[in-house]
Amino acid sequence: MPSGRARLRLGRRCWQPSRGDEALRMALMTTTSSGAFVQLGATRDGLEPYLDAARRRGLQTILVETPAYLSWRQQLGRRPFDLELPVEHPSQPAEVQHFLESLGVPVTLLLAGFERYVECAFALAPVMEHGPRQRWPHGAFNPLDKWGQREALAHACPRVLQPRHVSFELGSPGASAMLTRVGFPLVVKPSNGSGGLGVFLVEDARQRDQALAALGELSNYDGGRFERVLLEEFIEGREHSIQGLAHEGRALLLTTCEKLVTREPAPGTPELRGFREAGHIATHGDRAEPALRALAQACLDATGYREGPFHVDLLRNQGGAFFVEMGFRLSGGGLSGLVDRATGMKWAELVFETHLGERVPTLPPFREGPGAYVGQVTCASEDELRAGETLRAKGVTVEVQRFAATPPGVETVASPRREALAADKLRDSGFAGRLVVSGTTLEEVRHSLQSCISARLGV
């Protein structure tokens, strides 16, 4: 194992621990017998549920992220971890493993904090962890991308409804033969995209080709390129999601969410339309319909996911529930806080309890009454926040959360690190705050949230 004094390479620059860094490294090694929690990738929604769960257990906390995003995160005023480790490519297991081993700190638990780094986190956890996560009896888990999830479900659970779709490598010679297999309108998306990045709704061949060209130019969250693309049938319906926890291969549903989705000019490509998840309304998992429970379990069975947090996105209409995609982590967009409010339990706490073998995860029963349903919208303007304040003046239970102003740091970051922030600038900046609304019925909360979104859209 390399010593803490080893020179660690960051692109063309070399970083050697300062005296302060070396003192912190020694403190991490000597002051805590329970080791360290490593989060691979920072959250983008300003919530730090894993950080809180780790500190409640006396674990030292380490955040691994790109140098550019760590700098930008500091400008945003986000809460610091005990050690924030700059790694140019957090999606590359060998690079992350080298840096962590150079610290010489025992890792108790390693989890992904962001979608882009989920695959790397699952590859490293069985190698790096020295905690009680059941010693990985089934080996490292391979989190399938969107295309892989579709294929796995079609093979293992063919009765699960899916949109018609095709997939191909961007720029491959055989791509042209695939373009006409799904009719219009359709959705164009990268198979390994995160947070709605690079998702376009297209009406004709011209828009489709424009969307494919845009994907070829778009950078992923760590500056990487997209390679495989999905073309899928656009299905009209109401979008939903499931938030849950896998334990020994069984799905525990914490909440189901109805999404409030708007169709807006796509970030970076305003001549095309994309989708924005403007809001969510959470319902306690006890209220989930049998069809949604069956879908969640089918997703675990098909992908082989046995332990940890997950979420499933789906579309519902008169034809049934259509699978869209699955994530193997806590949801972003402030949803972890929404789950906590709807259930009375902290989602991150359940994850830690499961992985550390503290107890079998359980969910308190649903209780009718004030606050039984809770929803939120992410606000793009002060006008939207003021609409929430108006609702509160009318007696609606509304919490107004204002975000810190987005710093202009992207333009001042030296290239090539500027490219590592390009996706964050497109998808996760420019929002004014969040409104959280509670009520006694789902309809009551939906009406309040839709009025706030309508105020922003001018309808």
Summary of the structure (lengths in Angstrom):
residues: 459
radius of gyration: 21.9
end to end distance: 61.3
largest distance: 63.9
contacts: 1521
relative contact order: 0.12
helix: 35%
strand: 29%
